[in-house]
């Protein structure tokens, strides 16, 4: 048989969708990526969209007329997984379109099997096979620019390569991404690179947290914390806006708020199946007595103005976003990705409800975090609305309700 065979398209059973707030530049961060010609680089999606779109393959070979150029979208696989991959082939025997069954499989570049062996039935030259992938990594990583060598059994169990598909790129996660959250191309890339080689949840956390603490002069994401706060540019308050801002002017590129850095940290953990809670910090507005006057706290002065990419961040806050992580010992720990502060034990029932933590719950903030994050509370004398700034330690000795932080659970990832 004078067999000629080509791979036409590849569709992976990705373990999660990849959302795009913007179409990345070719080869962004080293990830092999070939966009459709109908979607220009840096194109922004509002709201973000999944690619490949529903019903479309991850990889397409250009046709002979080049009217359909090659396209390659990354896929998400859990380590040690066996996801399915659908491959469409064209085959001829000489000049005749093939009408028979071929035993086929794919191998990696190192010769190890990449799929199981499947009998593919060809009708009028077209065959479609559904294969189970094999020998995926057992640790977190980005597999970039890999090829699949598609082989046909020649007899006596021997296989020969007939065609190659690729380049393909895979984000290998520790576990299935948290359900119900849209994770972006950039988030998968960062989460898998920062936790590369991780094989346990603690290793994932250590790798990702290591990009937030200590504070980075240039954060690996390229995002900058609130350096534009003296400009008239509104800061990005969510991850897709921060991603899109990178295609705008200097003030926009420097405009990522604490919400962005908090969600970036949470989402990078969520990509690997690690749950977390988004917490909004505020000054508890309980009344207290100072110098015989009735007072209340409205905000606080931070202990530092050094944040990611910005050595002169604002020093007073009325609210601030942090992360609460449930750990294997049953306790919850507070992490502040904006300023690299962690990990503060909040106990096993931080909301004091006796029930699982829920959106809307108010949690106690550990004294250790307040000492690390707060110089003084911004306060008002309620009787005459005069501003009063008093260090928390000073108020503590003379008030039954000293100023303190409180946390509200906004969402779970």
N, C-alpha and C positions, 0 to 999 in steps of 0.2 A: 504494500500500500504506500503510495506517494502522498503521505499526509502533510497538509499544511494547516496550521491552526493559529488563530489569534484570539487574544482576550479583548472583548469589546467593552465590558463594564464590570465594576465591582461594587457591591452593596454590603456593608458590614452591619451586623446586628449590634450596633453601639449600645453599651450599657447605660448611656445617658445621652440626652440631647446636648448639643453645644449651641449656645445662643451667641449672636453677634450684634453688638451695639454699633460696630463699625467693621467694614471690610478691611482686614489687615493689609499692610504692604507685603509684597512678595518676600518670603523668607524672614518675616518679622521674628525676632528672637531666635532665629535659626530653625524655626519650624517650617518644613517644606509645605508649601501651600500654593495651589494653582487655582485661581479664581475663574469663574465664568466670565466671558467677555462682556456679558450684560450687566455685570456688577463691578463698577470701577473701584479701585483701591481708595480707601478713606471714605467710601460712601457710608453714611450714617443711617441706621434704622431706628425709627421711633414709632412704636416700641421695638425693642430688639427682636430679631427673628432667628429661627433655627435654620442652620445649613448643615448638610444639604436639606433642601425643602422636602416635605413629605412626598414619598413616592419617587424621589430622585436618587440616583446612585452616588456613592462617595467618590468614585473614580471612573472617568470615561476616557477611552482612547479617541484620539482624533480620527475622523473618517478620512477616506482616501482623498477627498476633495478639500480637506482641511476646513470645511464649513462648520465643523463641530470640533473645536480645539480641545486638547486634553484638560481635564478638570480633576482636582484632587482635594477633598475635604478631610480633615482629621477625624478620628473616631476615638471613643472612650472605652477602655476595657479594664475590668478589675483584674488585679494580679492573679496569676494562676488560673485564670478563667478559660472557658471553652466556648466563646461566642460563635455564632454562625456567620458564615459569609456566603453570599450568593454571587456566583460568577456566570457571566454570559459569554459564550464562545462562538466563533465562526470557524467552520472547518470544511476542507475539501480533500478529496482523494484525486489528486491530479487536477483536472479541470471540472470534476463532478462534485457537486455539493454532497456532503456526507449524509448518509442515512443509516447510521448504525450506532451501537453503544461503545463508549470508550471508558476504561477505568482511569481515573484521574486523581491527582492530588497536587498540593503546592508544598514547596520547601522554602526555608529561609536561605539566606546567602551562605550560611555556614553548613548547609546540607541537611540540617535537622528538619524533620517534618513540620510544616506550618499548618497543615490540615490533615484530616483523615482522608482515606481513600473512598471515592464515590464513583458509582457507575453513572455516567452522564449520557443521556439518550439524545442523539442528534437527528433532527428531522429537517430535511431541506437545508442542511448546512448549519442550522442553529441548535445549540445545546445550552441548557441551563442546569447548573449543579449547585446544590446546597451542601456546604462543607462545614464541619466543626473545626475551629482553629485549635492548634496544639502548640505546646512549648512557649507560651507567653511567659514573660518574666515573673518571678515571685516577689519582686520588690517594686516600689514606686519608681517610675522613670518616664521620660519622654523618649519614645522610639521615633526617630526622625529620618525621613527619606529612605525608608526600607522598601525592598522589593519582594514580591512573591513570584517565585519561579514555578510556572504551571507545567506539570509533567504528565505524560501519557504512558501507560504500561505497554511495554514492547513485547511482553511474553516472558514466562519463567520468573515473574515477579520483578523484572527489571523495568525501571522508568527512565524516560529521557525527557529533558526540558524542551518544550515546543514554543513557549512564549513567556514573557515576563510582564507583570503589571506593577505599576508604581511610577513615581515615588508615592508611598503611603506614610502617614504619620499617625502615631497612636499615643494617647495620654493614658498611662497605666496608673490606676488609682489603687489605694490600699483596700478600699471596700466600695460598695455601691454608693454613689453620691446621695446625699440627703434628698428625699422626695419632697416635692412641692416648692423648690427654690430653682430659679433660673440661673444657671452658672454660665459664665461667658468664656469665649475663646481664651482671652487673656488670663482669666482666673485659673482655668485648667493648666495653662502653660506655666504660670507662676507656681501654682500649688504642687505640680509634679516636679518641677525643677528644684524648688526649695526643699522638698522632702525626698529628693532622689536617693534611692538605696534603702529607704525605710521599709521595715517589715513588721513593725508593731505600731500601735497608736501612739505610744510615748515617743517613738522615733519620728513619727509624722509631726507631732506637736513640737518637738525640739527643733526640727528642721525649719518649720514655718515660723515659729516664734523667734528663731534666730535672725530672721529678716526684720523683726520689729524691735528687738532688744539686744544690745543697746541701740539707742536712737541712731539712725543712719544719716550721715551727711548727704549721701545720695541714695535714696531708697531704690531697691532693686526693681521695683515696679515702674520707676520713672516718675511717680507721683510726688508732689510737693505739698507739705502741710501749710495751708492758709498763709502763704507768703504774700498773697495779693490783698491782704485785709485792709490796706490803706487805699486800694483802688476802688473803682465803682463796679467792678466785675463781681457778680454774685457767685459765691463759692459753690462748687459742686457738692450736692447733698446726697448723691447716690453713685454707685460704681459705674453704671453706663454713661452718666454725664461726665464723670471724671475721665473715662476712656475717650469719649468724644472730644473733650476739651484739649486733648493732646494734639489735635489737628488745628487748634485755634492759636490766638496770640499768646504772648509771654504771660500776661496776667491770668489768662484762663489755665495755662499749663501749670501755674503755681497755685491753683485754687481748689485743692482737695481738703475738705473739712474733716473733723473728727469722725463724723458719720461714715465717710468714705473709708478711712483707714480701719475703723472698727468692722465695717462690713467686709472689707477686703480680707481681714484676718479670719472672720467667721466663715466667709465663703470658701477660702482656701482650705479650712478644716472640713467644711461641708462637702467639698469635692471628694474627700476621702471617707465620707460616711461618719464623721465625728460631729455630734450635735453640739450646739451652743445657743446661748440666749443673748439677745441684744438688750442692753440696759441703758436707760437714760438717767444720768445723775442730775440731781437738782439739790439746792439747799432746802432742807426741811423747814417749812415756814411756821414751825411752832413758835409761840411767843416766849420770850425770856426777859428777865429783869437785868438791867445794867445801870448802875448808878441811880437806882430808884425809878428808872424810866422803863416803860413797856417797849420792847424791841422785837424785831423779827429779821431773819436772814433772807437776803434776796439773791445772793451769788457768792463767789469766792475769788480770792487771789491765788493763782497757781504758784507752786514752788519753783517752776522752771518755765522758761520761754523757748527752750531748745526742743524742737520737734524734727520730724523727718524732712530733710532738705531745707530747714528754716531755723536759724539760730535766734530769730526774733519774732516768735509767735505771740499772739495776744496773751496778756497775763491775767486777765479777769474773765470769768465765765459765769453765765447764768444757767447753763446746762452743758453736759458733756456726755459722749457716748463711749461705753466700755462693754466688755464681753464677760459673760459668766459661763464657765465651763464645768459641766458635771464630770467628776473623775471616778475611777474604778473603786476608790474607797468609799463612795457614796456621798462625799462632800462636794460642794461647789466652790470654784475658785475664780476670783476676779482678775481680769487681765485688761490693761490699758494699752492698746496698740499704738495710740498716738504718741505716747511718751515713754513707751517701753517699760511700764511698771507691772510687776507680777511677782508671785501669784499669791493672792490674799484669800485666806480660808474663810468662807462664809457659812461653814457648817453644812449639815445635811438637810436643813429645812430653812433656807434663807428668808423665806416669806413668813415663817412662823404660822403656817396654816395647817400643818399636819397632812397636807395633800401634795400631790405632784405640782411642781412649779407651773404656773399658767400665765398667759399673756394678761397684763393688767395688774398682776401682783406687785406689791411694794416690798422690797427687800432691804434688810439691814446692811449697811456698808461697814466693813471692818475698820477699826481704829487705825490699824497699820496703814491702810490705804490713805486715810485722811491725813495722817502724819506725813506720808510721802508726797501727797499731791496738793495739800492746802496749807498756805501760809496764814491766811486770815479770811474770815467771812465778811462779805459786804452786807451791812445791816442798815436798817432804818429804825429810828425812834418813832414808834407808831403815833405817839401823841402829837408830834409836830412835823412828822415826815422828814426829819433832818437825817442826813446820811451819817452813819456811824460804822467805822471799820474797827473791829475788835478781834484780836487773836483768839482762837477757840480755847486755848489753854487759859487765857485770862478770864473768859466768861465762865469757864467750868467751875471755878471756885465760888462764884456768887450767884449762880442761876440753876434752878432745878431742870430747866429745859435749854441746855446750851445748844448753840447752833451746830448742826451736823448735816452730813449728806444723806440723801435717800435715793434709792434706785427703783425705777419702774421697769417692769419687763414689757418690752415692746413687741418682740417677735422671737420665734424659735427657728433656727436653721437646722 
